[in-house]
């Protein structure tokens, strides 16, 4: 990438200058020419991979912008149509040629040096899973999953005489007035449950399409297929189940204690779902007033961790690579979308003026710094495409910036509150992470279930991992809480990575508490590595270990409890 006047200019192509990213026939022509290239030495293979990387970057950039526009304007069908058209008529048509190229590399007689053995393992996994008959199914799956954002983003309810999106109701859940937050909570579910049947039907369609893909690839179920498709070489499905159990044993006691403490401070006998987000001291944190102020403060915070980080977010702002505020017609959620030809990412989120916005922007900024460090890696396979790596970058950035949040909270007591909220939520997130993963494990291991059975099972998981919160007379809401989770619809089985990365991020923060300079240096080195080595080795560069055992989780919970005691003065 090139920086001029604190802006980002698009990268220059090395091999395919002037290629139209929408011209599928021309791209296929180039791919066919790459298939004819000689690959008798490691140097020749690497050059072929570099050409393939640039070509896939051209396609990824086009698809990226179409996805960004689709989510920014989810109420305008033309953007979804443009995205779906590109995915169907360009991206999906290229996949067989990508696999042919990978087979060419894999079948070459080249003796690869250690540097490229990992690449060969990734390619081998891709080849093993590819089935041409899955391409139309993946096109259809993408079209269907995109409908979730459009449905969710279109939901509005009347709240106290004003039309509100479900996202715009979130700040009211922090109101010190229990009547207001209960009303906002119920309104959110009222809006969601009106779409229950439509969303259930949508999910059933997605489930069937996903199961077909797994069967085509020779798998008994979609769960096992996705475990392999995500390249989870370092741990098994059984390890994931053990992770669920470890969280139940080591985190749920912490969860119940925090809920009891919350109920006591709020002066209520039982904690209801609308009592879980409010500040226990009755004070709503207001970290900023305008979006411009929001961004400027984030730039300063990041700059205090490392000047380079702040400079990069400022360049993104100056280049128009941020869309942060919530508005009607915008898809839910937040993301960092790498744009390989731009040489930088785009950050999308739904800010509503609450403290959670600060965490979200800094989280996505962690992803963004990762993108900046790895976007020029010339081997596409070595960019951080594994989510256990990507989420470590983002979740760690939340914690590494925390000691500089006085940019948002000038009052020391408010700063302490924000830090307590961050540390507490980092651990309290783990049971929810297990809930979402266990739910998907069950869904795809029991594919013949009905929508009612699915809801019943989710209710049982809520009882297992949401203890200390009273859902009496809210059975329907409890069973359908999962409809808020876009990952289940849009990116199946992408969630356990958050739990693995959360433990890693807390371990990085533990290192930061001991030696901040060394921890930040290790973090920056980790960002540069991408996926050049297996995940356990990547984590080692960050100064931590890939571990989600019961013993390790216990250590992390104890560390956080000690930090909370210090902040709370207990």
Secondary structure in CASP SS format (residue, H / E / C, confidence):
PFRMAT SS
TARGET T0000
AUTHOR 0000-0000-0000
METHOD secondary structure of the structure
MODEL  1
X C 1.00
X E 1.00
X E 1.00
X E 1.00
X C 1.00
X C 1.00
X E 1.00
X E 1.00
X E 1.00
X C 1.00
X C 1.00
X C 1.00
X C 1.00
X C 1.00
X C 1.00
X C 1.00
X C 1.00
X C 1.00
X C 1.00
X C 1.00
X C 1.00
X C 1.00
X C 1.00
X H 1.00
X H 1.00
X H 1.00
X H 1.00
X H 1.00
X H 1.00
X H 1.00
X H 1.00
X H 1.00
X H 1.00
X H 1.00
X H 1.00
X C 1.00
X C 1.00
X C 1.00
X C 1.00
X C 1.00
X C 1.00
X H 1.00
X H 1.00
X H 1.00
X H 1.00
X H 1.00
X H 1.00
X H 1.00
X H 1.00
X H 1.00
X H 1.00
X H 1.00
X H 1.00
X H 1.00
X H 1.00
X H 1.00
X H 1.00
X H 1.00
X H 1.00
X H 1.00
X H 1.00
X H 1.00
X H 1.00
X H 1.00
X H 1.00
X H 1.00
X H 1.00
X H 1.00
X H 1.00
X H 1.00
X H 1.00
X H 1.00
X C 1.00
X C 1.00
X C 1.00
X C 1.00
X H 1.00
X H 1.00
X H 1.00
X H 1.00
X H 1.00
X H 1.00
X H 1.00
X H 1.00
X H 1.00
X H 1.00
X H 1.00
X H 1.00
X H 1.00
X H 1.00
X H 1.00
X H 1.00
X H 1.00
X H 1.00
X H 1.00
X H 1.00
X H 1.00
X H 1.00
X H 1.00
X H 1.00
X H 1.00
X H 1.00
X H 1.00
X H 1.00
X H 1.00
X H 1.00
X H 1.00
X C 1.00
X C 1.00
X C 1.00
X C 1.00
X C 1.00
X C 1.00
X H 1.00
X H 1.00
X H 1.00
X H 1.00
X H 1.00
X H 1.00
X H 1.00
X H 1.00
X H 1.00
X H 1.00
X H 1.00
X H 1.00
X H 1.00
X H 1.00
X H 1.00
X H 1.00
X C 1.00
X C 1.00
X H 1.00
X H 1.00
X H 1.00
X H 1.00
X H 1.00
X H 1.00
X H 1.00
X H 1.00
X H 1.00
X H 1.00
X H 1.00
X H 1.00
X H 1.00
X H 1.00
X H 1.00
X H 1.00
X H 1.00
X H 1.00
X H 1.00
X H 1.00
X H 1.00
X H 1.00
X H 1.00
X C 1.00
X E 1.00
X E 1.00
X E 1.00
X E 1.00
X C 1.00
X C 1.00
X E 1.00
X E 1.00
X E 1.00
X E 1.00
X C 1.00
X H 1.00
X H 1.00
X H 1.00
X H 1.00
X H 1.00
X H 1.00
X H 1.00
X H 1.00
X C 1.00
X C 1.00
X C 1.00
X H 1.00
X H 1.00
X H 1.00
X H 1.00
X H 1.00
X H 1.00
X H 1.00
X H 1.00
X H 1.00
X H 1.00
X H 1.00
X H 1.00
X H 1.00
X H 1.00
X H 1.00
X H 1.00
X H 1.00
X C 1.00
X H 1.00
X H 1.00
X H 1.00
X H 1.00
X H 1.00
X H 1.00
X H 1.00
X H 1.00
X H 1.00
X H 1.00
X H 1.00
X H 1.00
X H 1.00
X H 1.00
X H 1.00
X H 1.00
X H 1.00
X H 1.00
X H 1.00
X H 1.00
X H 1.00
X C 1.00
X C 1.00
X C 1.00
X C 1.00
X C 1.00
X H 1.00
X H 1.00
X H 1.00
X H 1.00
X H 1.00
X H 1.00
X H 1.00
X H 1.00
X C 1.00
X C 1.00
X C 1.00
X C 1.00
X C 1.00
X C 1.00
X C 1.00
X H 1.00
X H 1.00
X H 1.00
X H 1.00
X H 1.00
X H 1.00
X H 1.00
X H 1.00
X H 1.00
X H 1.00
X H 1.00
X H 1.00
X H 1.00
X H 1.00
X C 1.00
X H 1.00
X H 1.00
X H 1.00
X H 1.00
X H 1.00
X H 1.00
X H 1.00
X H 1.00
X H 1.00
X H 1.00
X H 1.00
X H 1.00
X H 1.00
X H 1.00
X H 1.00
X C 1.00
X C 1.00
X C 1.00
X C 1.00
X C 1.00
X E 1.00
X H 1.00
X H 1.00
X H 1.00
X C 1.00
X C 1.00
X C 1.00
X C 1.00
X C 1.00
X C 1.00
X C 1.00
X C 1.00
X C 1.00
X C 1.00
X C 1.00
X C 1.00
X C 1.00
X C 1.00
X C 1.00
X H 1.00
X H 1.00
X H 1.00
X H 1.00
X H 1.00
X H 1.00
X H 1.00
X H 1.00
X H 1.00
X H 1.00
X H 1.00
X H 1.00
X H 1.00
X H 1.00
X H 1.00
X C 1.00
X H 1.00
X H 1.00
X H 1.00
X H 1.00
X H 1.00
X H 1.00
X H 1.00
X H 1.00
X H 1.00
X H 1.00
X H 1.00
X H 1.00
X C 1.00
X C 1.00
X C 1.00
X E 1.00
X E 1.00
X E 1.00
X E 1.00
X C 1.00
X C 1.00
X C 1.00
X C 1.00
X C 1.00
X C 1.00
X C 1.00
X C 1.00
X C 1.00
X E 1.00
X E 1.00
X E 1.00
X E 1.00
X E 1.00
X C 1.00
X C 1.00
X C 1.00
X C 1.00
X E 1.00
X E 1.00
X E 1.00
X E 1.00
X E 1.00
X E 1.00
X E 1.00
X E 1.00
X C 1.00
X C 1.00
X C 1.00
X H 1.00
X H 1.00
X H 1.00
X H 1.00
X H 1.00
X H 1.00
X H 1.00
X H 1.00
X H 1.00
X H 1.00
X H 1.00
X H 1.00
X H 1.00
X H 1.00
X H 1.00
X H 1.00
X H 1.00
X H 1.00
X H 1.00
X H 1.00
X C 1.00
X C 1.00
X C 1.00
X C 1.00
X C 1.00
X H 1.00
X H 1.00
X H 1.00
X C 1.00
X C 1.00
X C 1.00
X C 1.00
X H 1.00
X H 1.00
X H 1.00
X H 1.00
X H 1.00
X H 1.00
X H 1.00
X H 1.00
X H 1.00
X H 1.00
X H 1.00
X H 1.00
X H 1.00
X H 1.00
X H 1.00
X H 1.00
X H 1.00
X H 1.00
X H 1.00
X H 1.00
X H 1.00
X C 1.00
X C 1.00
X C 1.00
X C 1.00
X H 1.00
X H 1.00
X H 1.00
X H 1.00
X H 1.00
X H 1.00
X H 1.00
X H 1.00
X H 1.00
X H 1.00
X H 1.00
X H 1.00
X H 1.00
X H 1.00
X H 1.00
X H 1.00
X H 1.00
X H 1.00
X H 1.00
X H 1.00
X H 1.00
X H 1.00
X H 1.00
X H 1.00
X H 1.00
X H 1.00
X H 1.00
X H 1.00
X H 1.00
X H 1.00
X H 1.00
X H 1.00
X H 1.00
X H 1.00
X C 1.00
X C 1.00
X C 1.00
X C 1.00
X C 1.00
X H 1.00
X H 1.00
X H 1.00
X H 1.00
X H 1.00
X H 1.00
X H 1.00
X H 1.00
X H 1.00
X H 1.00
X H 1.00
X H 1.00
X H 1.00
X H 1.00
X H 1.00
X C 1.00
X C 1.00
X C 1.00
X C 1.00
X E 1.00
X C 1.00
X C 1.00
X C 1.00
X C 1.00
X H 1.00
X H 1.00
X H 1.00
X H 1.00
X H 1.00
X C 1.00
X H 1.00
X H 1.00
X H 1.00
X H 1.00
X C 1.00
X H 1.00
X H 1.00
X H 1.00
X H 1.00
X H 1.00
X C 1.00
X C 1.00
X C 1.00
X C 1.00
X C 1.00
X H 1.00
X H 1.00
X H 1.00
X H 1.00
X H 1.00
X H 1.00
X H 1.00
X H 1.00
X H 1.00
X H 1.00
X H 1.00
X H 1.00
X H 1.00
X H 1.00
X H 1.00
X H 1.00
X H 1.00
X H 1.00
X H 1.00
X C 1.00
X H 1.00
X H 1.00
X H 1.00
X H 1.00
X H 1.00
X H 1.00
X H 1.00
X H 1.00
X H 1.00
X H 1.00
X H 1.00
X H 1.00
X H 1.00
X H 1.00
X C 1.00
X C 1.00
X C 1.00
X C 1.00
X C 1.00
X H 1.00
X H 1.00
X H 1.00
X H 1.00
X H 1.00
X H 1.00
X H 1.00
X C 1.00
X C 1.00
X C 1.00
X C 1.00
X C 1.00
X C 1.00
X C 1.00
X C 1.00
X H 1.00
X H 1.00
X H 1.00
X H 1.00
X H 1.00
X H 1.00
X H 1.00
X H 1.00
X H 1.00
X H 1.00
X H 1.00
X H 1.00
X H 1.00
X H 1.00
X H 1.00
X H 1.00
X H 1.00
X H 1.00
X H 1.00
X C 1.00
X C 1.00
END
